[in-house]
Amino acid sequence: MTTQFTDVPMLFPDIEGMDRQARRELQDRRLRDLVDRLLAAGGLQAARLRDCGVRSGSDVGIDELHRLPMVRKRDLWEHYPHGLRAVDPEDVVCVHGSSGTGGRPTLVPYTANDVDVWAEVMARALGAAGVTRASVVHNAYGYGLFTGGIGVHHGAMRLGATVVPLSGGMTERQVRLLADLRPDVLTCTPSYAVHLGEACAAAGVEPSSLKVGVHGAEPWTPEMRAQVERLLGIRAFDIYGLSEVIGPGVACESVDSGGMLSVAEDHFLPEVVDADGNPVPDGTPGELVFTTLTKTGMPLLRYRTGDVATLADPVPGSPRTLRRMSKLLGRTDDMLVVRGVNVYPTEIEAVVLADARVSPHYLVVEDRRTARTELRVAVEPRADAAGELAGELAGALRERLGVSVDVLVLPAGSVPRAETGKAKRLVRWSEGPAPLPGL
C-alpha cells in the first residue's frame, strides 16, 4: 500500500526536501571545509588528522569518512574547561554543557554562527511536529547550562511562535499557567510530562488546549509515549540532541517520519558504528556518531555520542528526504550485562509500561552486591490493578529479556518523581542501603 503524504510541514522545503544527491554534494563540500578549519585551528583533532595522512580538506570526502579519526567525551574532559575550542575566545558568545559523569563537566563554546544554526534546526524540528507561528509553546525544559530550555526558546522564536519560558519545577505554577494561557504545545522531558499530567489531574485541570508535545533529553519507549498521550491528550513527538553537537534539534520526529526522527543531516552527518568503531548497516543497532559540518566554536569530526540507535533512509515517497534515526535504544554505558545477557533499560520499560495495571513510575536496580548480578524492577500499580502483577510482569520480562527479573510492587509514591529534568530510571546497587524502601 502506498503511503499518502498530505500537508507535510517543512519550514525550509529547499533543504528538508532537497534532492539526495544534491545534499550529498553539499555534505561533501562542508566536510572538506570542516577539515580545513580543524587543521587551521591546530590542537588534538588537527594532530589526529595529520597522523592519518590528511593535509587538507581536499584529501577527504564522504566516502572516506569512516577512515578519519574519532573524538570521544573523554577528549573533552581532558581539555577542560575549553574543550576543543577552534576559535578565539572573543568569538564565543555563550557556553553550554552538561554536568558530566563523576563530577567531570562537559562544556561547549558556541559562536554566533552556532547559535544561528541551533535556532534554525530547532525551528525546523518544531515545525516538523506541527508547531506554527500561531502556537503558544509552554517550555518546561530547564534553562541554564543544560541546552534543553534555551534550545527550544531559540527555535520557537525563530519560528515566530510565542514562548512561555517556565523552565523545570514549580509544578503548581505550571498547572496554573496551562489553564490560564492555554498553550497548544508542551516541551519538556517525557518523565516530566507524565508528572505534569498527573498534577493536572490531581488539581482538576483539563489541559484541553494542548495539541502537541515535543519530548526528549532521555530515552523513552512507545509505551511511555502512550502514557504521555493518555494523560495530556496530545500527540507526542520525540526530539534528540546533545550539547557537544548543538543541543536539541539534531533530529526530531515529524508527522511523516514513520515513528523515527529526521536528522538535520545538512548540518550533522550521522553514522552508526559497532564497539570497535566500524560502520554497521542501516537497521543494525550501534553507537551514534556525528560530524558537525557547520559548527565553528567547537566543531567535532566523528564524535562518538554513547547513544545507541539505528539509521534508515527517509520514508519512501515522503517530501522530507532527510535520513532518519530510531528512538534511542539506550546508552553504551547504561547497558546491563546480567548472567551474560545484554539488557538495555528501555527494553524493560517497554514491557513494564505495556501492562495497563502499572503506573508510569518504575526503577530498575542492578544489584551488584554479590558475585551473581541480579536484576530488580520496582513498580507502582494503578488503583484498579488486579491479578498477580509481580509474577505476571516477571514472566513477561523473562520472555522478552531471556533472564529472570525480581519484580517488586511498591505502594504509590515509593518511586521518586521527576520534579525537574530527567527521571532516574536505573540504579547500580553495589553497597550501602537499598535505593528504595522495601527493596
C-alpha positions in Angstrom: 0.0 0.0 0.0 1.4 3.4 -0.9 1.5 6.0 1.9 -0.2 9.2 1.0 1.5 12.4 2.2 -0.6 15.5 2.5 0.1 18.7 4.4 3.6 17.8 5.5 5.0 20.8 7.3 8.5 21.9 6.2 9.9 25.2 7.3 12.8 25.1 4.8 11.5 22.8 2.0 14.5 23.5 -0.2 16.7 22.0 2.5 14.4 19.4 4.1 13.2 18.2 0.7 16.5 18.5 -1.1 17.4 16.0 -3.8 19.5 13.4 -2.0 22.4 13.6 -4.5 22.5 17.4 -4.1 22.5 17.0 -0.3 25.4 14.6 -0.6 27.4 17.1 -2.6 26.6 19.8 0.0 27.8 17.5 2.8 30.9 16.7 0.9 31.8 20.4 0.5 31.0 21.1 4.1 33.1 18.1 5.3 36.1 19.4 3.3 35.7 22.9 4.7 35.4 21.4 8.2 38.7 19.5 7.8 40.4 22.7 6.6 39.1 24.6 9.6 40.2 21.9 12.1 43.7 21.8 10.5 44.0 25.6 10.7 42.9 25.6 14.4 45.6 23.1 15.4 45.2 21.0 18.6 44.0 17.4 19.1 41.8 16.9 16.1 44.4 18.5 13.7 47.1 16.3 15.0 45.0 13.2 14.6 44.1 14.2 11.0 47.8 14.7 10.2 48.7 11.4 11.8 46.4 9.6 9.3 47.8 11.5 6.3 45.3 14.3 5.9 46.9 17.6 5.0 43.9 19.5 3.6 40.2 19.2 3.1 40.8 18.1 -0.5 42.2 14.8 0.9 38.8 13.7 2.2 35.3 13.0 1.1 32.1 11.4 2.3 33.2 8.0 1.0 36.3 8.2 3.1 34.6 9.4 6.3 35.0 6.0 8.0 38.8 6.2 7.7 39.0 9.5 9.6 39.8 9.7 13.4 37.1 9.9 16.0 36.6 12.0 19.1 35.2 10.8 22.5 33.8 12.6 25.5 37.0 11.8 27.5 38.9 14.0 24.9 36.7 16.9 26.0 37.2 16.2 29.7 41.0 16.0 29.2 40.8 19.5 27.7 38.6 21.1 30.4 37.4 23.8 30.6 37.6 25.0 27.0 37.2 21.6 25.3 38.4 21.5 21.7 37.6 25.2 21.0 38.6 26.2 17.5 38.1 29.9 17.6 39.5 32.9 19.5 37.9 33.5 23.0 36.2 36.7 21.8 34.3 34.8 19.2 32.5 32.7 21.9 29.1 34.2 22.7 27.9 31.5 25.2 28.9 28.3 26.9 26.6 25.3 27.4 27.1 21.8 28.5 26.2 19.0 30.9 27.2 18.0 34.4 29.0 15.0 33.0 29.9 11.8 34.9 31.8 11.6 38.1 31.9 15.4 38.5 33.6 16.0 35.2 31.6 18.7 33.4 31.4 18.8 29.6 31.5 22.4 28.5 30.9 23.5 24.9 31.7 27.0 23.5 29.2 28.4 21.0 29.8 31.2 18.5 27.1 33.4 17.0 27.1 31.2 13.9 26.5 28.1 16.1 23.5 29.8 17.9 22.1 30.7 14.4 22.4 27.1 13.3 20.8 25.9 16.5 17.8 28.3 16.1 17.3 27.1 12.6 17.4 23.4 13.2 15.2 23.8 16.3 12.7 25.8 14.3 12.7 23.1 11.7 12.2 20.4 14.4 9.2 22.2 16.0 7.7 22.9 12.6 8.0 19.3 11.6 5.9 18.4 14.7 3.2 20.8 13.6 4.2 23.9 15.6 3.3 27.2 13.8 3.7 31.0 14.2 0.3 31.0 15.8 1.4 28.5 18.5 1.9 29.1 22.2 4.8 27.0 23.5 4.8 26.0 27.2 8.5 25.4 27.6 9.2 23.3 30.7 12.7 22.2 29.8 15.3 23.5 32.2 17.0 26.8 31.4 20.7 27.3 32.1 23.8 25.4 31.2 21.6 22.5 30.0 20.7 23.1 26.4 17.1 22.0 26.5 15.2 25.1 27.6 17.2 27.7 25.7 17.4 25.5 22.6 13.6 25.3 22.4 13.4 29.0 23.1 15.8 29.9 20.3 13.8 27.7 17.8 10.3 28.7 18.8 11.3 32.4 18.5 12.9 31.8 15.1 9.7 30.1 14.0 7.7 33.1 15.3 5.7 31.3 18.0 5.0 32.6 21.4 7.2 31.1 24.1 6.3 30.8 27.8 9.7 30.1 29.5 8.6 28.2 32.5 11.8 26.0 32.9 11.5 22.9 35.1 9.9 22.5 38.5 7.3 24.8 40.2 4.7 22.3 39.0 1.7 24.1 40.7 2.6 27.2 38.8 2.9 25.2 35.6 -0.5 23.8 36.0 -2.0 27.2 36.7 -0.4 28.7 33.5 -1.5 25.7 31.4 -5.1 26.6 32.5 -4.7 30.4 32.1 -2.5 30.8 28.9 -4.0 27.8 27.1 -0.8 26.8 25.1 -1.1 24.3 22.3 2.4 23.0 22.6 4.2 21.4 25.6 8.0 20.9 25.5 9.7 19.0 28.4 11.2 15.7 29.2 8.8 12.7 28.8 9.1 11.9 32.5 8.2 15.5 33.5 5.3 15.3 31.0 3.9 12.4 33.0 4.4 14.2 36.3 2.7 17.3 34.9 -0.2 15.3 33.5 -0.7 13.7 36.9 -0.5 17.1 38.6 -3.2 18.5 36.3 -5.5 15.5 37.1 -4.9 16.0 40.8 -5.7 19.7 40.5 -8.8 19.1 38.4 -7.3 21.0 35.5 -8.0 19.7 32.0 -5.2 20.8 29.7 -7.5 20.7 26.7 -5.7 23.4 24.7 -2.6 21.2 24.3 -2.3 19.5 21.0 1.4 18.7 20.5 4.2 17.6 22.9 7.9 17.6 21.9 9.8 15.5 24.4 13.4 14.4 24.7 16.6 14.5 26.8 16.1 10.9 27.9 15.4 7.6 26.2 11.7 6.7 26.1 9.7 4.0 24.6 6.4 3.8 22.6 4.8 2.6 25.8 5.9 5.8 27.6 4.6 7.8 24.6 1.2 6.1 25.1 1.2 7.1 28.8 2.0 10.8 28.0 -0.6 11.0 25.3 -3.3 9.4 27.5 -2.5 11.8 30.4 -2.3 15.0 28.4 -4.5 14.3 25.3 -1.7 15.3 22.9 0.3 13.8 20.0 3.8 13.3 21.5 6.9 13.6 19.3 10.5 12.7 20.2 13.4 15.1 19.8 17.1 14.4 20.0 20.2 16.4 20.6 23.3 16.8 22.8 25.3 19.9 23.8 28.5 18.6 22.2 26.8 18.6 18.8 24.3 21.5 19.1 21.7 20.7 21.8 18.1 19.7 20.9 17.4 19.9 17.1 19.9 17.4 15.8 17.0 15.2 15.0 13.2 15.3 15.5 10.3 13.1 14.9 7.9 14.6 12.3 4.4 13.9 11.1 5.8 12.0 8.1 8.8 10.2 9.6 7.2 6.9 10.4 8.0 6.9 14.1 11.7 7.7 13.6 13.5 11.0 13.8 14.5 13.0 10.8 18.2 14.1 11.1 19.3 17.6 10.2 22.0 16.0 8.1 22.9 19.1 6.2 24.5 20.3 9.5 25.1 17.0 11.4 26.4 14.0 9.4 25.2 10.8 11.2 26.9 7.3 11.4 26.3 4.2 13.5 29.3 2.1 14.5 30.0 -1.1 16.4 32.1 -1.2 19.6 35.2 -1.2 17.6 34.2 1.9 15.6 33.4 0.0 12.4 30.3 1.2 10.4 27.2 -1.1 10.6 24.4 -1.5 8.1 21.2 0.5 8.3 18.8 -1.1 10.7 21.6 -2.5 12.9 21.8 -1.0 16.4 25.1 0.7 17.3 26.6 3.8 18.7 25.6 7.1 17.1 28.5 9.2 15.7 28.0 12.8 14.5 30.2 15.1 12.5 29.3 18.8 13.0 29.6 20.1 9.4 28.8 23.7 10.1 29.7 24.4 13.8 32.6 26.8 14.4 33.1 27.2 18.2 33.9 23.6 18.9 33.5 21.6 15.6 33.8 17.9 16.0 34.8 15.3 13.5 33.1 11.9 14.1 32.1 12.4 17.7 31.1 9.2 19.5 28.0 10.1 21.4 27.5 7.0 23.6 23.9 6.8 22.4 22.6 3.6 20.8 20.2 3.8 17.8 19.7 2.7 14.2 19.7 4.6 10.9 17.4 4.4 7.9 16.6 6.2 4.7 13.6 8.6 4.6 10.1 7.1 4.3 9.6 6.2 0.6 7.6 8.9 -1.2 7.8 11.4 1.6 8.6 15.0 0.6 11.0 15.2 3.5 14.2 13.5 2.2 16.3 13.5 5.3 17.8 10.3 6.7 16.2 9.1 9.9 17.4 7.7 13.2 15.4 5.4 15.5 14.3 6.5 19.0 17.2 5.9 21.4 17.6 2.3 22.4 19.8 3.2 25.3 23.4 4.3 26.1 26.5 2.2 25.8 27.3 2.9 29.4 23.8 2.0 30.6 23.8 -1.5 29.1 23.4 -4.1 31.7 25.1 -7.5 31.5 23.1 -10.0 33.5 24.5 -13.5 33.5 26.0 -13.0 30.1 22.9 -11.4 28.6 23.0 -7.7 27.3 19.9 -5.7 28.5 19.1 -2.1 27.9 16.8 -0.3 30.4 14.5 0.7 27.5 13.7 -3.0 26.9 12.5 -3.2 30.5 10.4 -0.1 30.1 8.7 -1.5 27.0 7.4 -4.5 29.0 6.6 -2.7 32.2 4.6 0.2 30.6 2.8 -2.1 28.2 0.9 -3.5 31.2 -2.1 -1.3 31.8 -2.0 -2.1 35.5 1.3 -0.3 36.0 1.7 3.4 36.6 4.4 5.3 34.6 6.8 5.2 37.6 9.4 2.5 37.9 13.0 1.9 38.9 15.5 -0.6 37.5 18.0 -1.8 40.1 21.1 -3.7 39.0 22.0 -5.5 42.3 25.8 -6.0 42.3 26.2 -6.9 46.0 27.1 -10.5 45.2 29.2 -12.2 42.5 25.9 -13.1 40.7 24.4 -9.8 39.5 20.6 -9.7 39.9 18.1 -7.5 38.1 15.3 -6.0 40.2 12.4 -3.8 38.9 10.3 -1.7 41.3 6.9 -0.7 40.0 3.8 1.1 41.3 0.3 -0.3 40.5 -2.6 1.7 39.3 -5.5 2.0 41.7 -7.6 -0.6 39.8 -4.7 -3.1 39.3 -5.8 -6.7 39.7 -4.3 -10.1 39.4 -0.8 -11.4 40.2 1.0 -8.3 38.9 4.5 -9.2 40.2 4.5 -12.7 38.9 3.0 -11.9 35.6 5.4 -9.0 34.9 8.3 -11.2 35.9 7.2 -13.7 33.4 6.8 -11.1 30.6 10.2 -9.7 31.4 11.8 -13.1 31.4 10.3 -13.9 28.0 11.5 -10.5 26.5 14.9 -10.4 28.0 15.9 -14.1 28.4 16.9 -13.6 32.1 14.9 -13.7 35.3 13.9 -10.5 37.0 12.7 -9.8 40.5 9.7 -7.6 40.3 8.6 -5.7 43.4 5.2 -3.9 43.6 5.5 -1.0 45.9 2.9 1.4 47.3 2.1 4.5 45.3 4.6 7.3 45.8 7.5 4.9 46.5 9.4 5.7 43.3 10.9 9.2 43.1 9.2 11.6 40.7 11.0 13.8 38.1 10.1 17.2 39.5 12.7 18.7 37.2 14.7 17.4 34.3 15.3 13.7 33.7 13.9 10.8 35.7 16.3 8.4 37.3 15.3 5.1 35.9 18.5 3.0 36.7 20.4 2.5 39.9 23.5 0.3 40.2 23.5 -1.0 43.8 26.9 -2.2 45.0 26.8 -1.4 48.7 25.0 0.6 51.3 21.3 0.9 52.0 18.6 -0.1 49.5 17.9 2.6 46.9 14.2 2.3 47.7 12.4 1.3 51.0 11.1 -2.2 50.7 13.6 -3.3 48.1 
